[in-house]
Amino acid sequence: MSLEALDAQIEGLREQAVRLQRNTQQEKKNIAADATLSTEGKQHQTAEVTDTARTRAAALREQEVKLVKNHIRILETQLDAKAGSGATDIIAFRDAQERAERIEEKEDAAKLMGLALRSNDRTLAHAIFRKSIDKGWSGVVQQFTEENPGSASAARDIEILDRHLKDSWRRTMAYMV
């Protein structure tokens, strides 16, 4: 699925949230205008409507997060598949991942990436690339994608989606009731 298709799904969820917000406001107005209800009855019904709307909005919000996380997982799987699928490839990739996980600083990652690229150690370069995506070390990611342009779009999409996940304020506002 493309980012455009994912964006369309997210937009659909957020449109549902807007309709939910409008309907909830209208229901609250109807309750407030109902002359047959006591003040306590109005408060009780308003609380029920609000609680139901919040539950539905939370479910929509969680659905959005799940869609984004699933898309990231698909992209990561596509990237990891480029490291190879034979037994030797898998063992080499696991070892390279362990080595990459020990990297703490962006500068160390850049230095090791350069060494891996110069020595044509694709497995180590890929493991550092994945760690750099996770850490947001865009310079190291770029270093890898200049040599491996086929991975550039997936890396860019993962960075975009990671930023989307971290933008919880905007998501919270979209699903607020």
C-alpha positions in Angstrom: 0.0 0.0 0.0 1.3 3.5 -0.8 1.5 6.4 1.6 -1.3 8.0 -0.4 -3.6 5.0 0.2 -2.7 5.1 3.9 -3.4 8.8 4.0 -6.8 8.2 2.5 -7.6 5.6 5.1 -6.4 8.0 7.9 -8.5 10.8 6.4 -11.5 8.5 6.3 -11.0 7.7 10.0 -10.7 11.4 10.9 -13.8 12.2 8.9 -15.7 9.6 10.9 -14.4 11.4 14.0 -15.6 14.7 12.8 -19.1 13.2 12.1 -19.0 11.7 15.6 -18.1 15.0 17.1 -21.0 16.8 15.3 -23.5 14.1 16.2 -22.4 14.2 19.8 -22.8 18.0 19.9 -26.2 17.7 18.3 -27.3 15.0 20.8 -26.1 17.2 23.7 -28.2 20.1 22.3 -31.2 17.9 22.0 -30.8 16.6 25.5 -30.4 20.2 26.8 -33.6 21.3 25.0 -35.6 18.3 26.2 -38.2 19.8 28.6 -39.3 16.4 29.8 -35.9 15.7 31.5 -34.9 17.0 34.9 -31.5 18.6 35.4 -30.2 15.4 36.8 -31.7 13.4 33.8 -30.0 15.8 31.4 -26.7 15.4 33.1 -27.0 11.7 33.1 -27.9 11.4 29.4 -25.2 13.9 28.5 -22.6 11.9 30.4 -23.7 8.7 28.6 -23.6 10.3 25.2 -20.2 11.8 25.9 -18.8 8.5 27.3 -20.0 6.6 24.3 -18.6 9.2 21.9 -15.2 9.1 23.7 -15.1 5.3 23.5 -15.8 5.4 19.7 -13.3 8.2 19.2 -10.6 6.2 21.1 -11.3 3.2 18.9 -10.9 5.3 15.7 -7.7 6.8 17.1 -6.3 3.3 17.9 -7.3 2.1 14.4 -5.2 4.9 12.9 -2.2 4.1 15.1 -2.6 0.4 14.1 -2.7 1.2 10.4 0.4 3.3 10.6 2.3 0.7 12.7 1.3 -2.1 10.3 2.5 0.0 7.3 5.8 0.6 9.0 6.1 -3.1 9.7 5.5 -3.9 6.0 8.1 -1.4 4.9 10.6 -2.8 7.5 10.0 -6.3 6.3 10.6 -5.2 2.7 13.9 -3.6 3.7 15.0 -6.6 5.8 14.2 -8.9 2.9 17.0 -7.2 0.9 19.6 -8.5 3.4 19.0 -12.1 2.1 17.0 -15.1 3.1 19.4 -18.0 3.1 20.6 -19.5 6.4 24.0 -17.8 6.1 22.4 -14.5 5.2 20.1 -14.7 8.3 23.0 -15.5 10.6 25.2 -12.8 9.2 22.3 -10.3 9.5 21.6 -11.3 13.1 25.3 -10.8 13.9 25.3 -7.4 12.1 22.2 -6.3 13.9 23.8 -7.1 17.3 26.9 -5.1 16.2 24.6 -2.2 15.1 22.6 -2.3 18.3 25.8 -1.5 20.3 26.2 1.8 18.4 25.2 4.7 20.6 26.2 7.8 18.7 25.3 9.0 15.2 29.0 9.8 14.5 30.0 6.2 15.3 27.2 5.0 13.0 28.4 7.2 10.2 32.0 6.0 10.6 31.0 2.3 10.7 28.5 2.8 7.8 31.3 4.3 5.7 33.6 1.4 6.5 30.8 -1.2 5.7 30.0 0.5 2.4 33.7 0.7 1.3 34.3 -2.9 2.2 31.0 -4.0 0.5 29.7 -5.5 3.7 26.1 -5.1 2.7 24.8 -7.0 5.7 26.4 -4.6 8.3 25.6 -1.6 6.2 21.9 -2.7 6.1 21.9 -3.3 9.9 23.3 0.1 10.6 20.9 1.6 8.1 17.9 0.0 10.0 19.3 1.3 13.4 19.8 4.8 11.9 16.1 4.8 10.7 15.0 3.8 14.2 17.2 6.5 15.8 16.4 9.2 13.3 20.0 9.6 12.2 19.1 11.0 8.7 22.7 11.6 7.7 23.6 8.0 8.1 20.3 6.9 6.4 21.3 9.2 3.5 24.8 7.7 3.4 23.3 4.3 2.9 20.5 5.3 0.4 23.0 7.1 -1.8 24.7 3.7 -2.4 21.4 1.8 -2.4 18.7 4.0 -4.0 16.2 1.1 -4.0 15.9 1.5 -0.2 15.5 5.2 -0.2 11.8 5.4 -0.7 11.1 2.9 2.0 13.4 4.7 4.4 11.8 8.0 3.6 8.3 6.5 4.1 9.3 5.0 7.5 10.7 8.3 8.6 7.5 10.1 7.6 5.3 7.5 9.4 7.5 7.6 12.5 7.0 11.4 12.6 3.3 10.8 12.2 3.2 8.4 15.1 5.1 10.9 17.3 2.7 13.7 16.4 0.3 12.6 19.1 -1.0 16.1 19.7 -2.5 16.4 16.2 -4.0 12.9 16.4 -5.4 13.6 19.9 -7.1 16.8 18.6 -8.5 14.9 15.6 -10.3 12.4 17.8 -11.3 14.7 20.7 -14.9 14.6 21.7 
